[in-house]
């Protein structure tokens, strides 16, 4: 879409509530058009051939969907529900195999495992940060560290504010195709953004981890969670499985060939060693907790 078209298209000064449209890309179309989220999830991901093409499309998405902040999720595949819609579920609520959602008998030991990991984190985190009191009081902050450092499954979903970081992660899965998902969230404010209207909590990792833990800063990491948070398997019973799926926040999805995608040297892929710095003290802490959890399994 040209700049002249974007800025000359007449818009009302005030939109009527409930009539805002979600703008996205479909198939090979080069311009955005309004579409419901369910249709976006159901349609195939449009292909982009370079990082600059992806960046231009995301720039248009942000301009057209100005009521949302865009965050990005990378995956090696477009995982689908039984209705063939894109699914972006937290690790705790993903099926072990196939597409069948985990039942109560599966979720109970997962939540127990998570609770044990929280206790271990608090025990080993003492002295690492001046924010220890906040970590004790706010469960979602503990979940954020456990999820980001891949200690155990949690009810949170990893995302990033950086399109280049997301595309770099997606490219390192080793396949012929990679996917970047664009999610729309409310305006961000502070370390934790909680929106009762959207049913979301958004955690900014750089405000949770101590400054020496550079990995969250480099990755520009955020975590998405339900609001109010689902803290036990009994509470999960009050939520249908389709509700605990961040595919419901999907604005767009893109597919690309990682072997051709980074041909523009002006925007090279961020290498794995840079994404996972080896001098992050929380990596050793995470490894220690994982070992204890494995020994007690």
C-alpha positions as CSV (number, residue, x, y, z in Angstrom):
1,X,0.0,0.0,0.0
2,X,1.4,3.4,-1.0
3,X,2.0,6.2,1.5
4,X,-0.4,8.4,-0.5
5,X,-3.2,5.9,-0.2
6,X,-2.6,5.4,3.5
7,X,-2.7,9.0,4.4
8,X,-5.5,10.2,2.1
9,X,-8.0,7.5,2.9
10,X,-10.7,9.2,4.9
11,X,-11.3,8.0,8.4
12,X,-13.7,9.3,11.1
13,X,-12.2,11.1,14.1
14,X,-13.9,8.8,16.5
15,X,-14.7,5.1,15.9
16,X,-17.8,3.5,17.2
17,X,-17.0,1.0,19.9
18,X,-17.2,-2.6,18.9
19,X,-16.8,-1.9,15.1
20,X,-13.0,-1.9,14.9
21,X,-11.7,-4.1,12.2
22,X,-8.7,-6.4,12.3
23,X,-6.5,-5.9,9.2
24,X,-4.3,-8.7,7.9
25,X,-2.6,-10.3,4.8
26,X,-4.2,-13.3,3.0
27,X,-2.5,-15.5,0.5
28,X,-0.5,-13.6,-2.2
29,X,-2.4,-10.3,-1.7
30,X,0.0,-7.4,-1.2
31,X,-2.5,-5.2,0.7
32,X,-4.1,-5.7,4.0
33,X,-7.8,-6.4,4.3
34,X,-10.2,-6.8,7.2
35,X,-10.8,-10.3,8.5
36,X,-11.9,-12.1,11.6
37,X,-9.3,-13.8,13.8
38,X,-10.8,-17.2,13.2
39,X,-10.4,-16.8,9.5
40,X,-6.8,-15.7,9.9
41,X,-6.1,-18.8,12.0
42,X,-7.7,-21.0,9.4
43,X,-6.1,-19.6,6.3
44,X,-2.6,-20.7,5.2
45,X,0.3,-18.4,6.1
46,X,1.4,-16.1,3.3
47,X,5.0,-16.6,2.2
48,X,7.6,-13.8,2.4
49,X,10.9,-14.1,0.6
50,X,13.2,-11.7,2.7
51,X,13.4,-10.0,6.1
52,X,12.7,-6.6,4.5
53,X,9.5,-7.9,2.9
54,X,8.4,-9.3,6.3
55,X,9.3,-6.0,8.0
56,X,7.3,-3.9,5.5
57,X,4.3,-6.1,5.9
58,X,4.5,-5.9,9.7
59,X,4.9,-2.1,9.5
60,X,1.6,-2.0,7.6
61,X,-0.1,-4.3,10.1
62,X,1.0,-2.0,12.9
63,X,-0.3,1.1,11.1
64,X,-3.6,-0.4,10.3
65,X,-4.1,-2.1,13.7
66,X,-3.2,0.9,15.7
67,X,-5.2,-0.1,18.8
68,X,-2.9,-3.1,19.4
69,X,0.8,-3.5,20.2
70,X,2.3,-6.3,18.0
71,X,4.4,-9.0,19.5
72,X,6.0,-12.0,17.7
73,X,6.1,-15.7,18.1
74,X,8.4,-18.0,16.1
75,X,7.7,-21.7,15.4
76,X,9.1,-24.4,13.1
77,X,5.5,-25.3,12.0
78,X,1.9,-24.1,12.0
79,X,0.4,-26.4,14.6
80,X,-3.4,-26.8,14.1
81,X,-6.4,-27.6,16.2
82,X,-9.0,-30.2,15.3
83,X,-10.8,-27.4,13.3
84,X,-7.5,-26.7,11.4
85,X,-7.0,-23.4,13.1
86,X,-3.5,-22.2,14.1
87,X,-2.9,-23.0,17.8
88,X,-0.5,-21.1,20.1
89,X,-0.8,-22.8,23.4
90,X,1.4,-22.5,26.5
91,X,3.6,-25.6,27.1
92,X,1.6,-26.7,30.2
93,X,-1.7,-27.0,28.2
94,X,-0.3,-28.6,25.0
95,X,-1.2,-32.2,24.2
96,X,1.4,-34.9,24.6
97,X,0.7,-36.2,21.2
98,X,-1.7,-35.4,18.4
99,X,-4.3,-32.7,18.8
100,X,-6.3,-34.0,21.8
101,X,-6.2,-31.5,24.7
102,X,-4.8,-32.8,28.0
103,X,-7.3,-34.0,30.6
104,X,-7.4,-33.4,34.3
105,X,-5.4,-36.5,35.0
106,X,-2.6,-35.2,32.8
107,X,-2.8,-31.6,34.1
108,X,-2.6,-32.4,37.8
109,X,1.0,-33.7,37.8
110,X,2.0,-30.9,35.5
111,X,0.8,-28.3,38.0
112,X,2.4,-30.2,40.9
113,X,5.7,-30.2,38.9
114,X,5.3,-26.5,38.3
115,X,4.7,-25.8,42.0
116,X,7.9,-27.7,43.0
117,X,9.9,-25.7,40.4
118,X,8.6,-22.5,41.9
119,X,9.8,-23.5,45.4
120,X,13.2,-24.4,44.0
121,X,13.4,-21.2,42.1
122,X,12.7,-19.1,45.2
123,X,15.3,-21.1,47.2
124,X,18.1,-20.6,44.7
125,X,17.1,-17.1,43.6
126,X,17.9,-15.6,47.0
127,X,20.7,-13.0,46.7
128,X,20.4,-12.9,42.9
129,X,18.2,-9.8,42.8
130,X,16.9,-6.9,44.9
131,X,13.4,-7.8,43.6
132,X,13.2,-11.0,45.8
133,X,10.0,-9.7,47.5
134,X,8.2,-9.2,44.2
135,X,9.2,-12.7,43.1
136,X,7.7,-14.2,46.3
137,X,4.5,-12.2,46.0
138,X,3.8,-12.6,42.3
139,X,3.4,-16.1,40.9
140,X,3.4,-14.9,37.3
141,X,7.0,-13.6,37.7
142,X,8.2,-17.0,38.9
143,X,6.5,-18.6,35.9
144,X,8.1,-16.1,33.6
145,X,11.6,-17.1,34.7
146,X,10.8,-20.8,34.6
147,X,9.3,-20.6,31.1
148,X,12.0,-18.3,29.6
149,X,14.8,-20.5,30.9
150,X,13.0,-23.7,29.8
151,X,13.0,-25.2,33.3
152,X,9.5,-26.7,33.1
153,X,6.2,-26.2,31.3
154,X,4.2,-23.2,32.5
155,X,0.9,-21.5,31.6
156,X,2.9,-18.8,29.8
157,X,3.8,-18.3,26.1
158,X,7.2,-16.9,25.0
159,X,7.0,-14.0,22.6
160,X,9.3,-11.1,21.6
161,X,9.0,-7.5,20.8
162,X,11.7,-7.9,18.1
163,X,10.7,-9.1,14.7
164,X,14.3,-9.9,13.8
165,X,14.8,-12.0,16.9
166,X,11.6,-13.9,16.2
167,X,12.7,-14.6,12.6
168,X,16.2,-15.6,13.7
169,X,14.8,-18.1,16.2
170,X,12.4,-19.5,13.6
171,X,15.3,-19.9,11.1
172,X,17.4,-22.1,13.5
173,X,15.0,-25.0,13.7
174,X,16.7,-26.6,10.7
175,X,13.6,-27.1,8.4
176,X,12.8,-25.9,4.9
177,X,10.0,-23.7,6.3
178,X,9.8,-21.4,9.3
179,X,6.9,-19.4,10.7
180,X,6.4,-16.0,12.4
181,X,3.1,-15.3,14.1
182,X,2.0,-11.7,14.8
183,X,-0.1,-11.3,17.9
184,X,-2.0,-8.2,19.0
185,X,-2.0,-7.2,22.7
186,X,-3.1,-4.1,24.7
187,X,-0.8,-1.2,25.3
188,X,2.1,-2.2,27.5
189,X,2.8,-0.5,30.8
190,X,5.5,-1.4,33.2
191,X,6.9,-4.8,34.1
192,X,3.4,-6.5,34.1
193,X,0.5,-5.3,32.0
194,X,-2.8,-6.8,33.2
195,X,-5.9,-6.3,31.1
196,X,-9.2,-7.7,32.5
197,X,-11.0,-6.7,29.3
198,X,-8.6,-8.7,27.1
199,X,-8.1,-11.5,29.7
200,X,-4.3,-11.1,29.4
201,X,-1.2,-10.6,31.4
202,X,2.0,-9.5,29.7
203,X,5.3,-9.8,31.5
204,X,8.4,-7.9,30.3
205,X,11.3,-10.2,31.1
206,X,13.9,-7.4,31.3
207,X,12.0,-6.0,34.3
208,X,11.9,-9.4,36.1
209,X,15.4,-10.8,35.8
210,X,18.5,-9.3,37.4
211,X,20.7,-7.1,35.2
212,X,23.4,-9.8,35.0
213,X,21.0,-12.0,33.2
214,X,21.5,-10.5,29.7
215,X,19.6,-13.2,27.8
216,X,16.1,-11.6,28.3
217,X,17.4,-8.2,27.3
218,X,19.0,-9.5,24.1
219,X,16.0,-11.5,23.1
220,X,13.6,-8.6,24.0
221,X,11.5,-11.3,25.7
222,X,7.9,-11.1,26.9
223,X,5.5,-13.7,28.3
224,X,1.8,-13.9,27.7
225,X,-0.6,-15.4,30.3
226,X,-4.3,-15.6,31.1
227,X,-5.8,-13.0,33.4
228,X,-6.7,-14.0,36.0
229,X,-3.9,-16.6,36.0
230,X,-4.8,-20.3,36.0
231,X,-2.9,-21.5,39.1
232,X,-4.2,-25.1,39.5
233,X,-5.7,-27.9,37.5
234,X,-9.0,-27.5,39.4
235,X,-9.2,-23.9,38.2
236,X,-8.4,-25.0,34.7
237,X,-11.6,-27.1,34.8
238,X,-13.6,-23.9,34.5
239,X,-12.0,-23.0,31.2
240,X,-12.7,-24.7,27.9
241,X,-9.5,-25.7,26.1
242,X,-10.1,-23.5,23.1
243,X,-10.1,-20.4,25.4
244,X,-6.5,-21.1,26.6
245,X,-5.0,-20.6,23.2
246,X,-3.2,-17.4,22.2
247,X,-4.2,-18.1,18.6
248,X,-7.2,-16.0,19.7
249,X,-4.8,-12.9,19.6
250,X,-3.5,-13.7,16.1
251,X,-3.3,-10.7,13.7
252,X,-1.2,-12.4,11.0
253,X,1.1,-15.3,10.3
254,X,3.9,-15.6,7.7
255,X,5.9,-18.5,6.3
256,X,9.4,-18.3,4.8
257,X,12.3,-20.4,3.6
258,X,15.2,-19.8,6.1
259,X,17.8,-20.7,3.6
260,X,16.8,-17.8,1.3
261,X,15.3,-15.4,3.7
262,X,18.4,-13.7,4.9
263,X,19.9,-12.8,1.5
264,X,20.0,-9.0,2.4
265,X,23.2,-8.5,4.2
266,X,21.9,-5.3,5.8
267,X,19.8,-7.5,8.1
268,X,21.7,-10.7,8.9
269,X,20.2,-13.4,11.1
270,X,21.1,-13.2,14.7
271,X,23.2,-16.3,15.4
272,X,22.4,-18.8,18.2
273,X,25.5,-17.9,20.2
274,X,24.3,-14.3,20.4
275,X,20.8,-15.3,21.4
276,X,22.0,-17.6,24.1
277,X,25.0,-15.8,25.8
278,X,27.1,-18.2,27.8
279,X,27.8,-15.7,30.7
280,X,24.2,-15.6,31.9
281,X,24.1,-16.6,35.6
282,X,20.5,-17.6,35.5
283,X,21.4,-20.4,33.0
284,X,23.4,-22.2,35.7
285,X,20.6,-21.7,38.2
286,X,18.1,-23.1,35.6
287,X,20.3,-26.1,35.0
288,X,20.5,-26.8,38.7
289,X,16.7,-26.7,39.1
290,X,16.2,-28.9,36.1
291,X,18.6,-31.5,37.5
292,X,16.7,-31.6,40.9
293,X,13.4,-31.9,39.1
294,X,14.7,-34.8,37.0
295,X,16.2,-36.5,40.0
296,X,12.8,-36.3,41.8
297,X,10.7,-37.3,38.8
